[in-house]
Amino acid sequence: MKERIKAEFAQRFGEGGTMYASAGRINLIGEHTDYNGGFVFPGAIDKCIAAQIKENGTETVRVYSIDIDDYAEFGLTEDAAPKAQWARYIFGVCRETIKRGGVVRGFDAVFAGNVPLGAGLSSSAALESCFAFAMNDMYNDNKIDKFELARIGQSTEHNYCGVNCGIMDQFASVFGKKNCLMRLDCRSMEFQYFPFEPKGYKLVLVDSVVKHELVDSPYNKRRESCERVAAKLGIETLRDAEMEDLERIKAEISEEDYMRAEYVIGEKQRVLDVCAALEAGDYDTVGERMYQTHAGMSKLYEVSCEELDYLNDIAKECGVTGSRIMGGGFGGCTINLVKDELYDNFIATAKAKFNEKYGHEPKVYDVIISDGAHKEE
Ligand code: GAF
């Protein structure tokens, strides 16, 4: 992929430039908790967006996407926003950098990626983090700290792409470290690396190939529900709520808001349980919590779909240790923690049964936990 990017860059813009890359992410547990001030437990993966970038001495950005086979050109002022959605991610990163007092000047870029699109692996965060990291390195002597780089990506989603996301995806893409998951407290922003090399297990993603587009999904509505409940309780986020608090206001909120909050409050504890279980090498508890998260996301938070529930059922039948829908939901992947010896049977069964029911096989991605945003040597 990187050779292709370089060749395309040379052909369009001439020699030179620097290659930057940033990763997609998985999340072992802690879903829809980030914008509720809770805990998340993601890691960057060995699938990334890479870009060859070079300053061009103008105030114009010229960029070509190999995967979409589309070219965009835009200025750096607020009124110069490009129309194409993919280009708005890059424009947003430039604007959010400038808004924070950072420097961005015109550049030429060619990029491509191998993060599956719409699969819940945060290809958009990878794109944002790649360009945020590059702008910091090229124009700002790397003075913008890494949390701010993640926030630049998050604000891009809010202000230029219409998704009121939390910080997890951009955080994971920027801070990712080989063989480590990261537990982030989204209230204090303190985090800790957890070495993650489960002996005797594989981590595998099974992609339902149901399209996942947070912009058109009720993602923002879920967030609004949580905010309504928090406001009713007089707290900033649901991080500070317990089930007793929720029970107290049950009669004053809608049934739907109650269910959303019930899920979030449960999920907060599940992340902590999983971290403790991992430290104790207790993968059965890790897996149990993953199944509980799936049930909560499906029945209470209602961000699953028939295909993902089916994949979850198949995992259970095959004796998979843990399985759940991953990411924002409304399609995309399940993440599965599978014993080595059960792996082949699980994958074969999932493919056959899914194909029988939906007329196509799910896609399967083995993931390796990898480094986040970086400049290629
Ligand atoms: C999406 C969002 F972008 C994240 O911030 C997070 O809320 C996630 O859904 C659900 O955990 O990936």
Residues whose N, C-alpha, C, O or C-beta is under 5 A from the ligand:
A	BS01	GAF	G30 E31 H32 T33 D34 C165 G166 I167 M168 D169 G327 G328
